[in-house]
Amino acid sequence: MSDILLSICIPTYNRSGLLRQSLEQLLPQTEAEPEVEIICSDNASSDDTAGVLREVAARASQFRILMQPQNLGTERNIIELARQARGKYLWFIPDDDFIMPDALPRIVALLRRDVDGIVCNFEMRSRDMQTLLKVRRFRNRGPEVTSRADLMARFGVELSYFGSFIQRRNWFLAAAEQAGPYLDNGFVFLWSVYAVLPASGLHIAYLSEPVIRYRAENSNLPDWYHYFVTGVSQVFQGLRARGYHPRDLRKAGAHLLRAYVAGQIRRERVELGGLSAATARVLWQTFSRHWAYWWYCIPWILMPPALIRGLKQSYHWAVAWRTGQ
């Protein structure tokens, strides 16, 4: 039986510079936690990622690497990481984000209590990590989660971000066995969080103070609607078949529209001057009967791009003033 409590799993592809920064920030924390391993899977990168990984592995005994001979895609890469991990728990960390300096001791202490998982709050920063965009992604400060309905109601699709949820490895692998329909739409991780949870009797801890610095605006998804609309909708359909209440899923859908889809619409309006025909068509087909689409999305679709830019800048100024930057 493995004596590893936590496997920090990092899928990576063609981000050698950012990966090096992330690892250099993480390694000192793991040296003080012998029950923690880091395992990184290179998804057949064409840059010098392999060299970075071998260099780190040569000097860090708790660090292991997987070298994929061909690109598996992100979803299959994280499943392979889970299969090769040795820990009782898995924490997936994107290759461009940072763990807070005091995060790991707090997390290990909770895992030693045999919790069923940990919801991890995170702060959001600019692409260069210099500007704080949001102090806490999750606003609520409630107690631990005791049911899957409570988890869905409080966090919903927010837990699609890899670093936001630490889970039992055996539960992840059980969900991954049934993840075939979601492999091509980018939300195997979201499926794995919710799919095999018992309805009640859970003990999921919640760290309301951020433990990760999330690098925002560092993804380039020209077909983002394929993931945030089609992919999430498929996961919700699968969860409904597993007994999740339609009311809870509708609430999570409203949050998806407010927190993700509206933001992507703003981004596309500013960068491209308007929505592509494909984006508009999928949004209409999927959400036109949902009140939140009309409330949260239609105003951004109709608003002039210059006004969207002005509102975004005003928001950043307000955050900077509030946090003293």
Secondary structure, 3 states (H helix, E strand, C coil): CCCCCEEEEEEECCCHHHHHHHHHHHHHHHHCCCCEEEEEEECCCCCCHHHHHHHHHHHCCCEEEEECCCCCCHHHHHHHHHHHCCCCEEEECCCCCEECCCHHHHHHHHHCCCCCEEEEEEEEECCCCCCEEECCCCCCCCCCEEEHHHHHHHHHHHHHCHHHEEEEHHHHHHHHCCCHHHCCCCCHHHHHHHCCCCCEEEEEEEEEEEEEEEECCCCCCCCHHHHHHHHHHHHHHHHHHCCCCHHHHHHHHHHHHHHHHHHHHHHHHHHHCCCCHHHHHHHHHHHCCCHHHHHHHHHHHHCCHHHHHHHHHHHHHHHHHHHCC
